[in-house]
Structure formats: structure tokens, C-alpha cells
């Protein structure tokens, strides 16, 4: 098991920290001494997660704050609350997401739900929190992608699936490829601006969480028959949340995690196993495409990472 280095004195924000990999990351970072802000859409679920972590680690420093990544006003309010503290932010973990709702749904701002929640919201949050991150001596931003990024396609002419026929998994794959492209372009920005920030990405392989069923149930009382069938297939190797969180924790805290690095499981098809450097799809290696996507996201969200001062 990956041993998280001492995090004493550090402040961490983790989105989607009420369950799955986000909750596990919050627990282990708090255990290592960090002050952890559990950034969640439903505070009651966040408080439950906080109580469960405190039951195991009574001295953990945990705080629950609300954020809805599908609502840019909520993202701005959350970031303003962090910035108002006037303290450095050492680590932002963009972990939260929604997976494969069966029909095309939209965010509060009218974006396709997966693209908006999984990519635009996290990018807006990252940019808004840059002042706090850059006040830290060695800040990191770690973004959760997915193995589905390998077959994702980012269509700048139709990011919201308004022209294409909506497909739950293809839309999800686009959003997770966009996350990987975001992480890599943020690394490029940091280098160009001389920021001490290290941007990394990770994917959990095939990890059992409620992400699959929660997304597939949106708009329905229960997941579709097809989704239940796929989820019941036993031939694919799967892992529990503990090992599934290791790539995220490694990318977020290891001194050996390189800037712009991408980490995942080392086993068959990168589905399970110990952490290793993951294969980056060639689409995320296209620096010009990454920059174009980032610029499009800035236009859509109204944030800007580089000011005239730079």
C-alpha cells in the first residue's frame, strides 16, 4: 500500500469527498496530518463521511463545505470562501464526477451534464483557486481522469452533444479525456508562467464505487437493464476503493510524481494493481489541442488563468 508522506501543516480540498475514492483520499490525507476540506454537493453526506473518518481517526482535521460543480455560481461561491481565509492551499484534488446518465441532461448553466460537471466545473474551480494555490510553497492540482479517456474524442464544434446523438459512455469518455488534457495544459501554463505548481492526473482503473450506479440512475428510478448487465459481468478484474485510490494519492503527494504525470494501476489493461505511470492517449499529447480546449473552457466558464500582468 502506498504510504502517504507527512502532510502536517498542509491544507487540501477534495471534491466528491463524501464517498468512493474521494472519501478514501480524504481519510488517508487527514491521517497523514493534512487539514482536509470535503467539498461536496450534499453537506449531509459530507458530514456522514466526516463522522466515519473521525471514528477511525479522532484527531483528523476535517471540514465540510458545499460545492455543486454543475453550477458555476456555486463553484465561485466555494472558491470565494476558500480565498477569504487568506491562507495557502497546498493541494486541490479534482475528484468528483458523474458517469453515464442515460439521457442528455444539462447543468445549471446549460452545459451537457458530464462535460459541465466533470470538466468545466473543475477547471473553473482550479482557476479560481489559483491565488490560494500559488501562495503555497509547492502546490499541486491532481485531477481524476479515467481509462475511458483512451477512446474519448473532444469535438470543439460540439462539446455539449447538441449536434451529435447523445451516447452516455462516449460523452463520459469525452469529459474524462478533457480532464487529462486540462491537467497537462495546466502543467504547461505553470511552466510558462514560472509558477511552482505541479499538475498531475490519475485514473482508478476498474474500482468498485457508487459512481457507476449513481450516474446511470439519473433521471430514472434505477440503472438501465444494459448497465446492470454490464456491471454484473465478472470476467473483468476489479478492485476495491482502497487500492483504487492509490494512483490518485500517488499523483497528489508522491515526491516522485512528475509534473504533468499521469498514474494508474499497473495490472492487465490498467484495470487493477499497484500504481504505475499510465499511458497517455495521443490526443492528450497534442499540446495545441490541449490549449484550444482550455481556451474554449475559459470562454464558456468566464474564468481566466493568465492575466494581463503575466
MARKENU-784628 format. One record per residue (C-alpha): residue number from 1; residue in three letters; y, x, z; chain. Coordinates in pm, 1 decimal, padded with zeros to 6 digits, always signed. Layout:
N
num|residuo|yy|xx|zz|cadena
NUM|ALA|Y|X|Z|A
...
END
This chain:
310
num|residuo|yy|xx|zz|cadena
1|UNK|+00000.0|+00000.0|+00000.0|A
2|UNK|+00348.6|+00124.4|-00088.7|A
3|UNK|+00537.3|+00234.8|+00222.9|A
4|UNK|+00898.7|+00119.9|+00203.3|A
5|UNK|+01130.1|+00404.4|+00311.3|A
6|UNK|+01352.9|+00358.3|+00613.4|A
7|UNK|+01621.0|+00102.0|+00532.5|A
8|UNK|+01816.6|+00121.8|+00857.3|A
9|UNK|+02185.2|+00055.9|+00809.9|A
10|UNK|+02139.5|-00098.1|+00466.4|A
11|UNK|+02229.8|-00448.7|+00354.6|A
12|UNK|+02011.4|-00623.7|+00099.8|A
13|UNK|+02049.1|-00950.8|-00091.9|A
14|UNK|+01729.8|-01106.6|-00229.3|A
15|UNK|+01738.9|-01420.4|-00440.8|A
16|UNK|+01450.0|-01662.2|-00413.6|A
17|UNK|+01357.0|-01513.4|-00076.7|A
18|UNK|+01201.4|-01828.9|+00067.2|A
19|UNK|+00860.0|-01783.2|-00097.6|A
20|UNK|+00637.1|-01560.5|-00308.4|A
21|UNK|+00748.1|-01210.6|-00399.4|A
22|UNK|+01099.8|-01272.2|-00268.9|A
23|UNK|+00977.5|-01363.7|+00078.6|A
24|UNK|+00733.9|-01071.6|+00086.9|A
25|UNK|+01007.6|-00831.9|-00023.9|A
26|UNK|+01241.6|-00971.4|+00242.0|A
27|UNK|+00977.3|-00926.4|+00510.2|A
28|UNK|+00895.6|-00568.3|+00421.4|A
29|UNK|+01256.6|-00461.7|+00372.5|A
30|UNK|+01353.1|-00617.3|+00706.3|A
31|UNK|+01053.5|-00448.1|+00868.0|A
32|UNK|+01187.1|-00118.5|+00731.6|A
33|UNK|+01520.1|-00179.5|+00907.1|A
34|UNK|+01742.3|-00347.3|+00646.4|A
35|UNK|+01970.9|-00637.4|+00711.7|A
36|UNK|+01843.7|-00892.2|+00461.2|A
37|UNK|+02033.8|-01187.6|+00319.4|A
38|UNK|+01787.7|-01451.8|+00199.5|A
39|UNK|+01970.5|-01607.9|-00094.6|A
40|UNK|+01803.3|-01942.8|-00157.0|A
41|UNK|+01871.9|-02274.0|-00324.9|A
42|UNK|+01735.8|-02480.2|-00033.5|A
43|UNK|+01855.1|-02346.8|+00304.2|A
44|UNK|+01588.3|-02536.9|+00499.1|A
45|UNK|+01317.8|-02347.3|+00310.8|A
46|UNK|+01505.9|-02026.0|+00370.6|A
47|UNK|+01521.6|-02095.0|+00742.8|A
48|UNK|+01148.9|-02161.8|+00745.9|A
49|UNK|+01085.6|-01828.8|+00573.5|A
50|UNK|+01319.7|-01659.1|+00819.0|A
51|UNK|+01130.8|-01808.1|+01114.1|A
52|UNK|+00796.6|-01695.8|+00970.9|A
53|UNK|+00921.3|-01339.9|+00922.6|A
54|UNK|+01073.6|-01331.7|+01272.0|A
55|UNK|+00741.3|-01445.6|+01417.2|A
56|UNK|+00589.7|-01122.1|+01283.3|A
57|UNK|+00894.5|-00900.8|+01328.3|A
58|UNK|+01111.5|-01037.8|+01612.0|A
59|UNK|+01381.1|-00775.6|+01564.9|A
60|UNK|+01426.1|-00835.6|+01193.1|A
61|UNK|+01785.3|-00893.6|+01084.1|A
62|UNK|+01777.5|-01191.8|+00852.4|A
63|UNK|+02043.4|-01432.8|+00732.0|A
64|UNK|+02003.6|-01737.3|+00509.2|A
65|UNK|+02272.1|-01823.1|+00254.9|A
66|UNK|+02270.0|-02081.0|-00020.5|A
67|UNK|+02290.5|-01999.4|-00389.9|A
68|UNK|+02191.2|-02203.3|-00692.8|A
69|UNK|+02153.4|-01971.4|-00989.3|A
70|UNK|+02159.4|-02275.6|-01217.9|A
71|UNK|+02519.7|-02340.4|-01112.4|A
72|UNK|+02783.1|-02073.2|-01180.2|A
73|UNK|+03018.2|-02228.7|-00923.8|A
74|UNK|+02750.7|-02176.6|-00658.8|A
75|UNK|+02698.7|-01818.7|-00779.1|A
76|UNK|+03071.2|-01748.8|-00747.5|A
77|UNK|+03088.6|-01903.5|-00400.2|A
78|UNK|+02793.9|-01696.9|-00279.3|A
79|UNK|+02940.1|-01374.2|-00418.2|A
80|UNK|+03279.7|-01452.1|-00266.4|A
81|UNK|+03111.7|-01491.7|+00072.4|A
82|UNK|+02948.1|-01151.0|+00045.4|A
83|UNK|+03267.3|-00984.5|-00077.1|A
84|UNK|+03470.5|-01144.5|+00203.0|A
85|UNK|+03271.6|-00940.2|+00454.4|A
86|UNK|+03430.8|-00627.3|+00310.2|A
87|UNK|+03111.4|-00431.1|+00365.9|A
88|UNK|+02899.5|-00231.2|+00119.8|A
89|UNK|+02596.2|-00392.8|-00039.9|A
90|UNK|+02315.6|-00139.7|-00081.0|A
91|UNK|+02065.5|-00343.8|-00279.3|A
92|UNK|+02062.2|-00660.5|-00487.0|A
93|UNK|+01719.1|-00793.7|-00580.3|A
94|UNK|+01734.8|-01046.5|-00864.4|A
95|UNK|+01401.1|-01210.5|-00793.1|A
96|UNK|+01447.7|-01587.5|-00818.8|A
97|UNK|+01347.8|-01778.3|-01128.5|A
98|UNK|+01195.1|-02088.6|-01275.2|A
99|UNK|+00891.2|-02085.7|-01500.6|A
100|UNK|+00795.3|-02311.7|-01790.3|A
101|UNK|+00935.3|-02657.9|-01715.9|A
102|UNK|+00753.0|-02886.8|-01959.4|A
103|UNK|+01065.0|-03024.7|-02126.8|A
104|UNK|+01400.7|-02871.2|-02210.9|A
105|UNK|+01628.6|-02907.1|-01911.7|A
106|UNK|+01980.8|-02778.7|-01850.9|A
107|UNK|+02177.6|-02613.3|-01573.6|A
108|UNK|+02492.8|-02750.0|-01414.2|A
109|UNK|+02687.0|-02560.6|-01681.6|A
110|UNK|+02483.5|-02696.4|-01972.5|A
111|UNK|+02265.3|-02390.8|-02037.5|A
112|UNK|+01893.6|-02420.2|-02108.9|A
113|UNK|+01742.5|-02409.6|-01760.8|A
114|UNK|+01523.4|-02099.4|-01788.2|A
115|UNK|+01780.8|-01889.8|-01972.3|A
116|UNK|+02051.7|-02004.8|-01733.0|A
117|UNK|+01858.1|-01967.6|-01406.9|A
118|UNK|+01656.5|-01657.8|-01489.7|A
119|UNK|+01918.2|-01456.0|-01676.1|A
120|UNK|+02274.5|-01589.1|-01690.2|A
121|UNK|+02292.5|-01673.2|-01319.4|A
122|UNK|+02154.0|-01334.1|-01208.1|A
123|UNK|+02382.6|-01147.1|-01448.1|A
124|UNK|+02687.1|-01336.1|-01320.3|A
125|UNK|+02581.1|-01265.8|-00962.2|A
126|UNK|+02530.6|-00897.2|-01034.2|A
127|UNK|+02870.9|-00857.7|-01195.7|A
128|UNK|+03048.7|-01049.8|-00920.8|A
129|UNK|+02883.7|-00836.3|-00653.2|A
130|UNK|+02968.6|-00505.2|-00821.4|A
131|UNK|+03265.5|-00433.3|-00590.2|A
132|UNK|+03038.3|-00452.4|-00284.8|A
133|UNK|+02760.1|-00259.7|-00457.2|A
134|UNK|+02992.0|+00018.6|-00570.8|A
135|UNK|+03122.0|+00052.8|-00215.0|A
136|UNK|+02773.3|+00169.1|-00108.9|A
137|UNK|+02679.1|+00536.8|-00139.2|A
138|UNK|+02366.3|+00484.0|-00351.1|A
139|UNK|+02345.7|+00118.9|-00456.0|A
140|UNK|+02063.0|-00036.0|-00653.9|A
141|UNK|+02012.0|-00352.2|-00851.7|A
142|UNK|+01649.3|-00443.1|-00914.4|A
143|UNK|+01565.7|-00728.8|-01148.6|A
144|UNK|+01233.0|-00908.2|-01175.5|A
145|UNK|+01107.8|-00940.7|-01530.5|A
146|UNK|+00758.4|-01046.4|-01642.4|A
147|UNK|+00475.1|-00931.6|-01861.8|A
148|UNK|+00570.0|-01222.7|-02087.0|A
149|UNK|+00874.8|-01017.5|-02189.2|A
150|UNK|+00637.1|-00835.1|-02423.8|A
151|UNK|+00619.1|-01137.3|-02652.8|A
152|UNK|+00971.9|-01262.9|-02587.1|A
153|UNK|+01233.3|-01296.5|-02859.9|A
154|UNK|+01606.1|-01314.4|-02787.1|A
155|UNK|+01780.3|-01517.9|-03056.0|A
156|UNK|+02155.1|-01465.3|-03018.0|A
157|UNK|+02216.3|-01751.8|-03258.2|A
158|UNK|+02015.7|-01995.5|-03044.5|A
159|UNK|+01995.0|-01869.6|-02687.7|A
160|UNK|+01982.9|-02223.1|-02549.5|A
161|UNK|+01695.3|-02355.4|-02762.9|A
162|UNK|+01923.2|-02610.4|-02926.5|A
163|UNK|+01805.6|-02542.9|-03282.7|A
164|UNK|+01453.9|-02421.1|-03221.7|A
165|UNK|+01187.5|-02652.4|-03093.3|A
166|UNK|+01165.8|-02601.4|-02718.4|A
167|UNK|+00849.4|-02430.7|-02600.7|A
168|UNK|+00814.7|-02377.0|-02222.8|A
169|UNK|+00649.4|-02034.3|-02233.5|A
170|UNK|+00847.1|-01896.5|-02527.3|A
171|UNK|+01168.4|-01995.2|-02352.5|A
172|UNK|+01043.0|-01830.5|-02034.1|A
173|UNK|+00949.8|-01515.6|-02226.2|A
174|UNK|+01299.0|-01502.1|-02379.1|A
175|UNK|+01458.8|-01525.9|-02034.7|A
176|UNK|+01239.4|-01250.5|-01889.2|A
177|UNK|+01296.8|-01021.6|-02186.7|A
178|UNK|+01667.2|-01085.7|-02132.9|A
179|UNK|+01625.3|-00977.2|-01769.2|A
180|UNK|+01469.5|-00649.5|-01877.6|A
181|UNK|+01744.0|-00596.2|-02134.4|A
182|UNK|+02002.9|-00670.3|-01866.0|A
183|UNK|+01854.6|-00414.7|-01627.5|A
184|UNK|+01852.5|-00147.0|-01893.9|A
185|UNK|+02206.4|-00219.4|-02011.9|A
186|UNK|+02335.4|-00217.3|-01655.1|A
187|UNK|+02193.4|+00133.6|-01628.5|A
188|UNK|+02382.0|+00226.5|-01946.9|A
189|UNK|+02703.1|+00080.7|-01804.0|A
190|UNK|+02662.2|+00267.2|-01476.9|A
191|UNK|+02616.0|+00596.9|-01658.5|A
192|UNK|+02911.3|+00534.2|-01889.3|A
193|UNK|+03141.1|+00437.0|-01602.6|A
194|UNK|+03025.3|+00708.5|-01366.6|A
195|UNK|+02901.5|+00456.4|-01110.8|A
196|UNK|+02644.3|+00575.3|-00853.8|A
197|UNK|+02446.3|+00256.6|-00916.0|A
198|UNK|+02077.7|+00270.2|-01012.3|A
199|UNK|+01947.4|-00028.6|-01211.0|A
200|UNK|+01571.9|-00083.7|-01224.7|A
201|UNK|+01330.2|-00358.9|-01321.7|A
202|UNK|+00980.1|-00466.7|-01225.8|A
203|UNK|+00714.9|-00720.7|-01307.6|A
204|UNK|+00441.5|-00855.3|-01076.4|A
205|UNK|+00151.9|-00875.9|-01321.0|A
206|UNK|-00056.4|-01186.9|-01256.5|A
207|UNK|+00032.8|-01267.9|-00898.7|A
208|UNK|-00053.5|-01594.3|-00727.3|A
209|UNK|+00272.6|-01764.0|-00626.5|A
210|UNK|+00415.7|-02113.3|-00645.1|A
211|UNK|+00635.4|-02011.0|-00939.5|A
212|UNK|+00383.2|-02134.2|-01195.0|A
213|UNK|+00326.9|-02476.3|-01041.8|A
214|UNK|+00688.1|-02534.9|-00931.3|A
215|UNK|+00827.1|-02482.5|-01280.0|A
216|UNK|+00551.2|-02675.0|-01452.0|A
217|UNK|+00615.4|-02972.5|-01223.5|A
218|UNK|+00987.1|-03003.1|-01301.1|A
219|UNK|+01056.1|-03344.4|-01446.5|A
220|UNK|+00703.1|-03457.8|-01361.1|A
221|UNK|+00509.7|-03550.9|-01053.5|A
222|UNK|+00259.5|-03273.7|-01112.5|A
223|UNK|+00187.0|-02990.6|-01359.5|A
224|UNK|+00065.3|-03085.8|-01704.4|A
225|UNK|-00306.3|-03104.5|-01783.4|A
226|UNK|-00273.4|-02796.8|-02007.4|A
227|UNK|-00105.5|-02597.8|-01731.8|A
228|UNK|-00371.2|-02699.1|-01478.6|A
229|UNK|-00640.2|-02592.3|-01724.4|A
230|UNK|-00481.0|-02252.8|-01787.7|A
231|UNK|-00425.7|-02197.4|-01415.1|A
232|UNK|-00791.6|-02268.7|-01342.0|A
233|UNK|-00923.2|-02005.1|-01584.4|A
234|UNK|-01096.7|-01733.5|-01384.6|A
235|UNK|-01151.0|-01460.3|-01641.7|A
236|UNK|-00804.9|-01306.6|-01593.6|A
237|UNK|-00767.1|-01072.6|-01295.2|A
238|UNK|-00519.6|-01198.4|-01035.6|A
239|UNK|-00370.8|-01054.2|-00719.9|A
240|UNK|-00213.8|-01186.2|-00403.0|A
241|UNK|+00155.0|-01175.2|-00320.3|A
242|UNK|+00132.9|-00854.5|-00113.1|A
243|UNK|+00020.1|-00623.2|-00393.0|A
244|UNK|+00212.8|-00830.6|-00645.9|A
245|UNK|+00538.6|-00741.8|-00470.7|A
246|UNK|+00471.7|-00367.4|-00473.3|A
247|UNK|+00633.8|-00298.4|-00813.9|A
248|UNK|+00949.6|-00479.8|-00704.0|A
249|UNK|+00966.5|-00288.4|-00376.0|A
250|UNK|+00897.4|+00042.4|-00550.2|A
251|UNK|+01169.8|-00019.9|-00807.9|A
252|UNK|+01411.3|-00123.0|-00533.2|A
253|UNK|+01351.9|+00153.2|-00279.2|A
254|UNK|+01145.8|+00447.2|-00401.2|A
255|UNK|+01335.2|+00774.3|-00443.7|A
256|UNK|+01107.8|+00834.9|-00743.0|A
257|UNK|+01210.0|+00515.2|-00925.1|A
258|UNK|+01427.4|+00637.7|-01209.8|A
259|UNK|+01749.1|+00477.6|-01329.2|A
260|UNK|+01662.3|+00226.0|-01598.5|A
261|UNK|+01296.6|+00241.2|-01494.1|A
262|UNK|+01050.8|-00046.3|-01525.1|A
263|UNK|+00749.9|-00080.2|-01295.1|A
264|UNK|+00440.1|-00297.3|-01279.2|A
265|UNK|+00068.3|-00294.6|-01195.8|A
266|UNK|-00148.0|-00019.4|-01341.8|A
267|UNK|-00468.5|-00219.7|-01394.7|A
268|UNK|-00604.4|-00394.7|-01705.3|A
269|UNK|-00325.5|-00541.5|-01919.3|A
270|UNK|-00082.6|-00458.7|-01633.9|A
271|UNK|-00204.4|-00770.2|-01450.5|A
272|UNK|-00320.3|-00615.4|-01121.0|A
273|UNK|-00341.3|-00281.2|-00947.1|A
274|UNK|-00126.9|-00008.9|-00792.2|A
275|UNK|+00228.3|+00047.4|-00913.0|A
276|UNK|+00294.9|+00248.3|-01225.6|A
277|UNK|+00568.7|+00285.2|-01484.8|A
278|UNK|+00534.9|-00023.2|-01705.8|A
279|UNK|+00551.7|-00027.5|-02082.1|A
280|UNK|+00894.0|-00131.2|-02207.7|A
281|UNK|+00875.1|-00351.7|-02515.2|A
282|UNK|+01060.8|-00205.1|-02810.5|A
283|UNK|+01301.8|-00499.9|-02809.4|A
284|UNK|+01437.2|-00384.3|-02473.3|A
285|UNK|+01464.2|-00028.1|-02601.2|A
286|UNK|+01725.8|-00136.4|-02855.5|A
287|UNK|+02047.0|-00030.2|-02683.0|A
288|UNK|+02271.0|-00208.0|-02932.9|A
289|UNK|+02079.7|-00534.2|-02889.0|A
290|UNK|+02098.8|-00499.5|-02511.0|A
291|UNK|+02474.7|-00453.4|-02534.6|A
292|UNK|+02514.9|-00756.6|-02763.0|A
293|UNK|+02316.1|-00974.8|-02524.1|A
294|UNK|+02522.1|-00854.4|-02227.7|A
295|UNK|+02846.1|-00929.9|-02413.4|A
296|UNK|+02719.0|-01276.7|-02503.8|A
297|UNK|+02629.8|-01338.9|-02140.1|A
298|UNK|+02974.9|-01230.4|-02026.8|A
299|UNK|+03130.7|-01479.2|-02268.5|A
300|UNK|+02903.1|-01760.4|-02152.1|A
301|UNK|+02947.8|-01697.3|-01781.0|A
302|UNK|+03311.6|-01585.7|-01774.2|A
303|UNK|+03241.9|-01260.5|-01588.9|A
304|UNK|+03319.4|-00908.1|-01699.4|A
305|UNK|+03171.9|-00589.1|-01563.2|A
306|UNK|+03416.9|-00343.0|-01714.5|A
307|UNK|+03786.2|-00399.6|-01652.8|A
308|UNK|+04083.8|-00253.3|-01833.3|A
309|UNK|+04107.7|+00006.8|-01555.3|A
310|UNK|+03788.7|+00166.3|-01687.2|A
END
